[in-house]
């Protein structure tokens, strides 16, 4: 179950991050880049959990 949750959270954070990066505000753009990176990390964690099992 943790695998699916991580993948969903990752997708959401990536999408929100991409939207923020389209802002005219440089601070918001930077937040968006960070949020997108967080989303990618969450998706990777989900993939690892899926490969190794949710016990990690």
C-alpha positions as CSV (number, residue, x, y, z in Angstrom):
1,X,0.0,0.0,0.0
2,X,2.9,2.4,0.7
3,X,4.1,2.0,-2.8
4,X,0.8,3.3,-4.3
5,X,0.6,6.2,-1.8
6,X,4.2,7.3,-2.5
7,X,3.6,7.2,-6.3
8,X,0.3,9.2,-6.0
9,X,1.9,11.8,-3.7
10,X,4.8,12.0,-6.1
11,X,2.6,12.6,-9.1
12,X,0.7,15.3,-7.2
13,X,3.8,17.1,-6.0
14,X,5.3,17.0,-9.5
15,X,2.1,18.4,-11.1
16,X,1.9,21.3,-8.5
17,X,5.6,22.0,-8.9
18,X,5.2,22.2,-12.7
19,X,2.4,24.7,-12.3
20,X,4.3,26.8,-9.8
21,X,7.3,27.0,-12.2
22,X,5.0,28.7,-14.8
23,X,4.5,31.6,-12.4
24,X,6.0,35.0,-13.1
25,X,7.3,35.1,-9.5
26,X,10.9,33.8,-9.2
27,X,10.3,32.7,-5.6
28,X,7.3,30.7,-6.6
29,X,9.2,29.2,-9.5
30,X,12.0,28.1,-7.1
31,X,9.4,26.5,-4.8
32,X,7.9,24.7,-7.9
33,X,11.3,23.3,-8.8
34,X,11.8,22.0,-5.2
35,X,8.3,20.5,-5.1
36,X,8.8,18.8,-8.5
37,X,12.1,17.3,-7.2
38,X,10.3,16.1,-4.1
39,X,7.7,14.5,-6.2
40,X,10.3,12.6,-8.3
41,X,11.9,11.4,-5.1
42,X,8.6,10.2,-3.8
43,X,7.9,8.3,-7.0
44,X,11.3,6.7,-6.9
45,X,10.6,5.6,-3.3
46,X,7.4,4.1,-4.4
47,X,9.1,2.1,-7.1
48,X,11.7,0.9,-4.7
49,X,9.0,-0.2,-2.2
50,X,7.2,-2.0,-5.0
51,X,10.4,-3.8,-6.0
52,X,11.5,-4.7,-2.4
53,X,8.1,-4.9,-0.7
54,X,6.5,-2.4,1.6
55,X,8.5,-3.6,4.6
56,X,11.3,-1.1,4.0
